[in-house]
C-alpha cells in the first residue's frame, strides 16, 4: 500500500474538515472516495462518447409509444 503526503493550504484544510464532518469519515477515506468519484466520471464520459459516436454513424430514431404497445 502506498503512502502519499498531501499538503493543504488553510482554505483547503477548512474545506477538508467540513467534508470530513459532513460525511463522517477520516481524511484518507474522503480522499479515496473523491478519487473513485472522479474516476467514475471519466469512465462515464468515455461511455457517453462511445455511444455518441455509434449514434452518429447509424440511423437511429425515436419510436412512438403506440408502435411499442401494438
LINMO-V607807 format. One record per residue. N is the residue number from 1. RES is the residue in three letters. PSI is psi in whole degrees, -180 to 180 (* if undefined). OMEGA is omega in whole degrees, -180 to 180 (* if undefined). NEAR is the number of other C-alpha atoms within 8 Angstrom. Layout:
BEGIN
n->(N	N)
res->(RES	RES)
psi->(PSI	PSI)
omega->(OMEGA	OMEGA)
near->(NEAR	NEAR)
END
This chain:
BEGIN
n->(1	2	3	4	5	6	7	8	9	10	11	12	13	14	15	16	17	18	19	20	21	22	23	24	25	26	27	28	29	30	31	32	33	34	35	36	37	38	39	40	41	42	43	44	45	46	47	48	49	50	51	52	53	54	55	56	57	58	59	60	61	62	63	64	65	66	67	68	69	70)
res->(UNK	UNK	UNK	UNK	UNK	UNK	UNK	UNK	UNK	UNK	UNK	UNK	UNK	UNK	UNK	UNK	UNK	UNK	UNK	UNK	UNK	UNK	UNK	UNK	UNK	UNK	UNK	UNK	UNK	UNK	UNK	UNK	UNK	UNK	UNK	UNK	UNK	UNK	UNK	UNK	UNK	UNK	UNK	UNK	UNK	UNK	UNK	UNK	UNK	UNK	UNK	UNK	UNK	UNK	UNK	UNK	UNK	UNK	UNK	UNK	UNK	UNK	UNK	UNK	UNK	UNK	UNK	UNK	UNK	UNK)
psi->(134	146	124	134	133	132	134	141	178	-38	-45	-38	-38	-42	-44	-45	-43	-45	-39	-43	-43	-46	-1	55	169	174	-43	-48	-37	-44	-42	-44	-43	-43	-45	-39	-43	-40	-41	-39	-43	-46	-41	-43	-39	-43	-43	-44	-42	-41	-45	-36	-45	-40	-40	-30	-10	165	88	160	-175	152	134	148	-40	-34	-29	-41	-11	*)
omega->(-179	173	-177	177	-180	178	178	170	-174	179	179	179	178	178	179	180	179	-180	178	179	-178	-177	177	179	179	-176	-178	-180	179	-180	178	180	179	178	180	178	179	178	178	178	178	-179	178	179	178	180	179	179	178	178	-179	176	178	180	-180	-177	180	179	177	-179	-180	177	179	179	-180	179	-180	-175	179	*)
near->(2	3	4	4	4	4	4	7	6	6	7	8	9	8	8	9	8	8	10	12	8	6	7	7	8	7	8	6	8	12	8	8	8	8	8	8	8	8	8	8	8	8	8	8	8	8	8	8	8	8	8	8	8	8	9	7	6	6	6	5	4	4	6	6	6	6	7	7	5	4)
END
